[in-house]
Amino acid sequence: MSWLSGPPPPPPPARPASQILITLIKEWCAKERHRKVVVTVGDDSIEITGRPDAAQERLVREFQDRVAGDGPEPDDGAA
């Protein structure tokens, strides 16, 4: 019971929900090459198809980077 003598290990780094969701969709689509899912966040979207190639993987990573922020930009003109 040595774990009681010290602090608990740090939790694993949190992943944004969008990254988890896109990973699950990619895995589901990869099971059958005819599957297709379009993910839309605000005005941005990405189409994920079965068995993605390197170019699609790059596009998905770029999409994840764009939507991984704190949320949509305010559009009410207030600064």
C-alpha positions as CSV (number, residue, x, y, z in Angstrom):
1,M,0.0,0.0,0.0
2,S,2.8,2.4,-0.8
3,W,0.4,4.7,-2.8
4,L,-1.1,5.8,0.5
5,S,2.2,7.2,1.7
6,G,2.5,9.8,-1.0
7,P,0.4,12.0,-3.2
8,P,-1.7,10.3,-5.9
9,P,-0.4,10.2,-9.4
10,P,-1.5,13.2,-11.6
11,P,-4.6,12.7,-13.7
12,P,-4.0,12.2,-17.5
13,P,-4.3,15.4,-19.5
14,A,-7.8,16.2,-20.4
15,R,-8.8,16.1,-24.1
16,P,-11.5,18.4,-25.5
17,A,-14.8,16.7,-26.1
18,S,-14.5,17.5,-29.8
19,Q,-11.2,15.5,-30.1
20,I,-12.8,12.5,-28.4
21,L,-15.9,12.7,-30.6
22,I,-13.9,13.0,-33.8
23,T,-11.7,10.1,-32.8
24,L,-14.7,7.9,-32.2
25,I,-16.2,8.9,-35.5
26,K,-13.0,8.2,-37.4
27,E,-12.8,4.7,-35.8
28,W,-16.5,4.0,-36.7
29,C,-16.0,5.2,-40.3
30,A,-12.8,3.1,-40.7
31,K,-14.7,-0.1,-40.0
32,E,-16.5,0.3,-43.4
33,R,-15.1,2.5,-46.2
34,H,-18.6,3.6,-47.4
35,R,-19.4,5.4,-44.1
36,K,-19.4,9.1,-44.1
37,V,-20.0,11.7,-41.3
38,V,-20.0,15.5,-41.5
39,V,-19.1,17.3,-38.3
40,T,-20.1,20.9,-38.1
41,V,-19.1,23.4,-35.4
42,G,-20.5,26.9,-36.0
43,D,-19.7,27.7,-39.6
44,D,-16.9,25.2,-39.8
45,S,-17.3,21.6,-40.9
46,I,-15.3,18.5,-41.9
47,E,-16.4,15.3,-43.7
48,I,-14.9,12.1,-42.3
49,T,-15.0,9.0,-44.5
50,G,-14.0,5.4,-44.0
51,R,-10.3,4.5,-44.2
52,P,-8.9,8.1,-44.3
53,D,-5.7,8.8,-46.2
54,A,-2.9,11.1,-45.0
55,A,-4.4,14.2,-46.6
56,Q,-7.8,13.6,-44.8
57,E,-5.9,13.0,-41.5
58,R,-4.2,16.3,-41.9
59,L,-7.5,18.1,-42.6
60,V,-9.1,16.5,-39.5
61,R,-6.2,17.6,-37.3
62,E,-6.5,21.1,-38.7
63,F,-10.3,21.1,-38.0
64,Q,-9.6,19.8,-34.5
65,D,-7.1,22.7,-33.9
66,R,-9.7,25.2,-35.1
67,V,-12.5,24.0,-32.9
68,A,-10.5,23.1,-29.8
69,G,-10.6,26.7,-28.6
70,D,-12.7,27.9,-25.6
71,G,-15.8,28.2,-27.7
72,P,-17.3,30.2,-30.6
73,E,-16.1,33.8,-31.1
74,P,-18.7,36.3,-29.9
75,D,-20.5,37.9,-32.8
76,D,-22.4,40.6,-31.1
77,G,-19.8,43.3,-31.9
78,A,-19.0,43.8,-28.2
79,A,-15.3,44.1,-27.4
